[in-house]
Amino acid sequence: MLNKFTRANSTTNRARAPLQAAGVLLVLLALAGCSKGSHKPGQALASVNGEEVTVLQLNEELQRANVPAQQQETASKQLLESLIDRQLLLSEATKEKLDRDPKVVQSIERAKALIIAQAYMQKHLPAPTKPTAAEVSEYYAKNPVFFANRKVLEMRQLVVATKDLSPELKAVLDANKSLEEVASWMEAHKVEFSRSQAARATSDLPPEMSAKVLSLPKGQLFIVREGARSVIIAVTDIKDAPVTEQVAAPQIEQFLAGQRSKTAAAAEMARLRAAAKIEYFNKTTGEPEAAPAATPAAAPAPAAAAAVPAATDAASAGDATARGVAGLK
């Protein structure tokens, strides 16, 4: 569906941050004013066995939670209690020297590196310009499967463990049996499965999968593998569900802005790689034959392919296409 577009880049959130911080500050000052003792007003909100919980900590939690202004006072009280609980756990973990555990240290270093790297990107990447109305219209026109020709597929499904997709079961599927006949066969052969129903829009599926599914006769079975489970699907109805350009425009803008951010990030990574001296020492994980993934990403991927998830739910597009539709090999 349309809400499957790539999440909009963080620039908009950063633009709102000063306004949110102003509202948060009023709440924090009120909380801090209620505290007693020798602590500076507006700094320490609580003390846990001598360790302070501060305004800055609470402010960070409020911003991360993206709490609306009208809910900040209530949320601040709840988040303060959560910070106190966190400090209690931290204190106990430190007593047990868990902060020195090699796995914990490694995780902390990884998180630190990611945060610093993200801060670099936020500092050095320009804020992407808002897509023009013409760009939005062009994207809308070039992707009718997502918008003007969008359809909703109503499906009945049999969910089975991928390990149970035996050659015998595949032969039953390839024999163009109905979903009920397949279910009866699995019951007779003690193959565990469950039934479900679902509705998926063509905007949720990779274009190549949408095209295959829409070309099938009604009731024709196909399989989507999702890791440890596989879903045997029969489309029972197809309904037109077009989306107008006016309705789609805000999310198209977000998507295009996100693509620009990705392009800028990939270009910066390519620049840094070009300027750096990189040596590989492990033959197994050594220098890739092709250019690093970040380099070609500097050129935008085809819009239609990038606008939707790689496959249905947890399935990979490659897996889904490889097994594909029963009878369409």
C-alpha positions as CSV (number, residue, x, y, z in Angstrom):
1,M,0.0,0.0,0.0
2,L,1.0,3.6,-0.2
3,N,2.2,3.6,3.4
4,K,4.9,1.1,2.2
5,F,6.9,3.9,0.7
6,T,10.4,4.4,2.0
7,R,10.3,6.3,5.2
8,A,11.0,10.0,4.7
9,N,14.4,11.2,5.6
10,S,15.2,12.7,9.0
11,T,15.6,16.3,7.8
12,T,11.9,17.1,8.4
13,N,12.2,15.7,12.0
14,R,15.3,17.8,12.6
15,A,13.5,20.9,11.3
16,R,10.8,20.3,13.9
17,A,13.2,19.6,16.7
18,P,13.7,23.2,17.9
19,L,10.0,23.7,18.2
20,Q,9.6,20.4,20.0
21,A,12.5,21.2,22.3
22,A,10.9,24.5,23.3
23,G,7.8,22.7,24.4
24,V,9.8,20.1,26.2
25,L,11.8,22.7,28.0
26,L,8.7,24.2,29.6
27,V,7.7,20.8,30.9
28,L,11.1,20.0,32.2
29,L,11.4,23.3,34.0
30,A,8.1,22.6,35.7
31,L,9.3,19.2,36.8
32,A,12.6,20.5,37.9
33,G,11.0,23.3,39.9
34,C,9.2,20.7,42.0
35,S,12.5,19.1,43.1
36,K,14.2,20.0,46.4
37,G,17.7,19.9,47.5
38,S,21.0,21.5,46.4
39,H,20.7,20.6,42.7
40,K,20.5,23.4,40.1
41,P,17.0,24.0,38.9
42,G,16.5,22.5,35.4
43,Q,19.4,20.0,35.7
44,A,18.7,17.1,38.1
45,L,15.2,15.7,38.2
46,A,15.8,12.8,40.5
47,S,18.6,10.9,42.3
48,V,18.9,7.2,42.3
49,N,21.3,6.0,45.0
50,G,23.3,9.2,44.4
51,E,23.2,9.0,40.6
52,E,21.3,11.9,39.0
53,V,18.6,11.6,36.3
54,T,18.8,14.9,34.4
55,V,16.8,17.2,32.2
56,L,18.9,16.3,29.3
57,Q,18.2,12.7,29.6
58,L,14.4,13.2,29.8
59,N,14.6,15.7,26.9
60,E,16.3,13.1,24.8
61,E,13.6,10.5,25.6
62,L,10.8,12.9,24.8
63,Q,12.3,13.7,21.5
64,R,12.9,10.1,20.6
65,A,9.3,9.2,21.5
66,N,8.1,12.2,19.4
67,V,5.5,13.0,22.0
68,P,2.9,15.6,20.9
69,A,3.0,18.9,22.8
70,Q,-0.3,18.3,24.5
71,Q,0.8,15.0,25.9
72,Q,4.3,16.0,27.1
73,E,3.5,16.7,30.7
74,T,2.0,13.2,31.2
75,A,4.6,11.5,29.1
76,S,7.4,13.3,31.0
77,K,6.3,11.8,34.3
78,Q,6.1,8.3,32.8
79,L,9.5,8.6,31.0
80,L,11.1,9.9,34.2
81,E,10.0,6.7,36.0
82,S,11.4,4.7,33.1
83,L,14.7,6.5,33.4
84,I,14.8,5.8,37.1
85,D,14.2,2.1,36.4
86,R,16.9,2.2,33.8
87,Q,19.4,3.7,36.3
88,L,18.5,1.0,38.8
89,L,19.3,-1.7,36.3
90,L,22.4,0.1,35.2
91,S,23.7,0.3,38.7
92,E,23.1,-3.4,39.4
93,A,24.6,-4.4,36.1
94,T,27.7,-2.4,36.9
95,K,28.0,-4.0,40.3
96,E,28.1,-7.4,38.5
97,K,30.7,-6.0,36.1
98,L,28.4,-6.7,33.1
99,D,29.7,-3.4,31.6
100,R,33.1,-5.2,31.2
101,D,31.6,-8.2,29.5
102,P,33.3,-8.5,26.0
103,K,30.0,-8.9,24.2
104,V,28.6,-5.8,26.0
105,V,31.7,-3.8,25.3
106,Q,31.6,-4.8,21.6
107,S,27.9,-3.8,21.4
108,I,28.6,-0.4,23.0
109,E,31.4,0.3,20.6
110,R,29.2,-0.6,17.7
111,A,26.4,1.6,18.8
112,K,28.9,4.4,19.4
113,A,30.4,4.1,15.9
114,L,26.9,4.1,14.3
115,I,25.9,7.2,16.2
116,I,29.0,9.1,15.3
117,A,28.8,8.0,11.7
118,Q,25.2,9.2,11.5
119,A,26.1,12.5,13.1
120,Y,28.8,13.0,10.4
121,M,26.2,12.3,7.6
122,Q,23.7,14.7,9.2
123,K,26.3,17.4,9.4
124,H,27.8,17.1,5.9
125,L,24.8,16.1,3.7
126,P,22.7,18.9,2.3
127,A,19.0,19.0,3.1
128,P,17.3,17.6,0.0
129,T,15.2,20.0,-1.9
130,K,11.4,19.4,-2.0
131,P,10.4,17.6,-5.1
132,T,8.6,19.8,-7.6
133,A,5.0,19.3,-8.6
134,A,6.2,18.3,-12.1
135,E,8.5,15.6,-10.5
136,V,5.6,14.2,-8.4
137,S,3.4,14.1,-11.5
138,E,6.1,12.3,-13.5
139,Y,6.5,9.7,-10.8
140,Y,2.8,9.2,-10.6
141,A,2.4,8.8,-14.3
142,K,5.4,6.4,-14.6
143,N,4.1,4.0,-11.9
144,P,0.4,3.3,-12.7
145,V,0.5,-0.1,-10.9
146,F,1.0,1.9,-7.7
147,F,-1.6,4.5,-8.3
148,A,-3.9,4.9,-11.3
149,N,-4.1,1.2,-12.0
150,R,-3.7,0.0,-8.5
151,K,-5.7,-3.1,-7.7
152,V,-6.4,-5.1,-4.5
153,L,-6.0,-8.8,-4.6
154,E,-8.2,-10.8,-2.2
155,M,-6.5,-14.1,-1.4
156,R,-7.0,-17.4,0.4
157,Q,-3.8,-19.0,1.8
158,L,-2.4,-22.2,3.1
159,V,0.6,-21.6,5.4
160,V,3.0,-24.5,5.5
161,A,6.6,-25.1,6.8
162,T,9.0,-24.6,3.9
163,K,10.7,-27.9,4.9
164,D,7.4,-29.7,4.1
165,L,7.4,-28.5,0.5
166,S,8.3,-32.0,-0.6
167,P,8.5,-33.1,-4.3
168,E,5.2,-34.8,-3.9
169,L,3.5,-31.6,-2.6
170,K,5.1,-29.6,-5.4
171,A,3.8,-32.1,-7.9
172,V,0.3,-31.6,-6.5
173,L,0.6,-27.8,-6.8
174,D,1.9,-28.1,-10.4
175,A,-1.0,-30.2,-11.4
176,N,-3.2,-27.1,-11.1
177,K,-5.2,-28.4,-8.2
178,S,-7.5,-26.1,-6.3
179,L,-6.6,-24.8,-2.9
180,E,-9.1,-27.1,-1.3
181,E,-7.7,-30.1,-3.1
182,V,-4.2,-29.2,-1.9
183,A,-5.5,-28.8,1.6
184,S,-7.2,-32.2,1.4
185,W,-4.0,-33.8,0.1
186,M,-2.0,-32.3,3.0
187,E,-4.5,-33.5,5.5
188,A,-4.4,-37.0,4.1
189,H,-0.6,-37.0,4.2
190,K,-0.3,-35.5,7.7
191,V,1.3,-32.3,6.5
192,E,0.7,-29.5,9.0
193,F,-0.7,-26.3,7.7
194,S,-3.0,-23.4,8.7
195,R,-5.5,-21.4,6.7
196,S,-5.7,-17.6,6.4
197,Q,-7.1,-14.8,4.2
198,A,-5.4,-11.7,3.1
199,A,-5.8,-8.7,0.9
200,R,-2.8,-7.2,-0.8
201,A,-2.6,-4.2,-3.1
202,T,-0.4,-4.2,-6.2
203,S,1.5,-1.3,-4.6
204,D,2.7,-3.8,-2.0
205,L,4.3,-6.2,-4.5
206,P,7.3,-6.1,-6.7
207,P,6.2,-5.1,-10.2
208,E,7.3,-8.4,-11.7
209,M,5.3,-10.4,-9.1
210,S,2.2,-8.2,-9.7
211,A,2.4,-8.8,-13.4
212,K,2.7,-12.5,-13.0
213,V,-0.2,-12.7,-10.4
214,L,-2.5,-10.5,-12.5
215,S,-1.9,-12.7,-15.5
216,L,-3.0,-15.9,-13.8
217,P,-6.4,-17.4,-14.2
218,K,-8.7,-17.0,-11.2
219,G,-7.9,-19.6,-8.6
220,Q,-4.5,-20.5,-10.0
221,L,-2.1,-21.3,-7.1
222,F,1.3,-19.8,-6.5
223,I,3.8,-19.9,-3.7
224,V,5.7,-17.2,-1.8
225,R,8.5,-18.4,0.4
226,E,9.1,-16.5,3.7
227,G,12.1,-18.2,5.2
228,A,11.0,-21.1,7.4
229,R,7.4,-20.9,6.2
230,S,5.8,-20.9,2.7
231,V,2.4,-19.6,1.7
232,I,0.4,-21.3,-1.0
233,I,-2.0,-18.6,-2.4
234,A,-5.0,-18.5,-4.6
235,V,-6.4,-15.1,-5.7
236,T,-10.2,-15.2,-5.3
237,D,-11.0,-11.7,-6.4
238,I,-9.3,-8.6,-8.0
239,K,-10.7,-5.2,-7.3
240,D,-9.8,-1.8,-8.8
241,A,-8.5,0.5,-6.1
242,P,-7.0,3.6,-7.9
243,V,-5.3,6.3,-6.0
244,T,-5.5,9.9,-7.3
245,E,-2.4,12.0,-7.7
246,Q,-3.7,14.5,-5.2
247,V,-4.0,11.8,-2.5
248,A,-0.6,10.2,-3.5
249,A,1.3,13.4,-3.8
250,P,2.5,13.8,-0.1
251,Q,3.9,10.3,0.1
252,I,5.5,10.6,-3.4
253,E,7.2,13.7,-2.1
254,Q,8.5,11.9,0.9
255,F,9.7,9.0,-1.2
256,L,11.5,11.2,-3.7
257,A,13.1,13.2,-0.9
258,G,14.2,10.0,0.7
259,Q,15.7,8.8,-2.5
260,R,17.7,12.1,-2.8
261,S,19.0,11.6,0.7
262,K,20.2,8.0,-0.2
263,T,21.8,9.3,-3.4
264,A,23.6,12.0,-1.5
265,A,24.8,9.6,1.2
266,A,26.0,7.1,-1.4
267,A,27.9,9.9,-3.2
268,E,29.6,10.9,0.0
269,M,30.6,7.3,0.8
270,A,32.0,7.0,-2.7
271,R,34.0,10.2,-2.2
272,L,35.4,8.9,1.1
273,R,36.3,5.5,-0.3
274,A,38.0,7.1,-3.2
275,A,40.1,9.3,-0.9
276,A,40.9,6.4,1.5
277,K,43.5,3.6,1.4
278,I,41.5,0.4,2.0
279,E,43.3,-2.9,2.3
280,Y,41.7,-6.3,2.6
281,F,43.5,-9.1,4.5
282,N,41.1,-11.9,4.6
283,K,40.7,-13.9,1.3
284,T,37.2,-15.1,2.2
285,T,35.8,-11.7,3.0
286,G,38.3,-9.7,1.0
287,E,38.0,-7.2,-1.7
288,P,34.7,-7.6,-3.7
289,E,34.9,-8.3,-7.4
290,A,32.4,-5.5,-8.1
291,A,32.4,-2.0,-6.8
292,P,31.1,-1.5,-3.2
293,A,27.4,-1.3,-2.9
294,A,27.5,2.4,-1.8
295,T,29.1,3.5,-5.1
296,P,26.5,2.5,-7.7
297,A,23.8,3.6,-5.3
298,A,24.8,7.2,-6.1
299,A,22.7,6.8,-9.2
300,P,19.1,6.5,-8.3
301,A,17.6,3.0,-8.6
302,P,14.6,2.6,-10.9
303,A,11.8,4.3,-9.1
304,A,9.2,1.6,-9.6
305,A,11.5,-1.0,-8.1
306,A,12.5,1.1,-5.1
307,A,9.1,2.3,-4.2
308,V,7.9,-1.0,-2.7
309,P,9.4,-3.6,-0.4
310,A,11.6,-6.2,-2.1
311,A,8.9,-8.8,-1.7
312,T,5.7,-9.8,0.1
313,D,6.2,-9.6,3.8
314,A,9.4,-11.5,4.8
315,A,9.9,-13.1,1.4
316,S,12.8,-12.2,-0.8
317,A,12.1,-11.2,-4.3
318,G,14.7,-13.6,-5.6
319,D,13.2,-16.5,-3.7
320,A,9.7,-15.6,-4.7
321,T,10.7,-15.3,-8.4
322,A,12.8,-18.4,-8.4
323,R,9.9,-20.6,-7.2
324,G,7.5,-18.1,-8.7
325,V,4.1,-19.2,-9.6
326,A,3.2,-22.9,-9.7
327,G,3.2,-23.9,-13.4
328,L,5.1,-20.7,-14.5
329,K,8.7,-21.9,-14.4
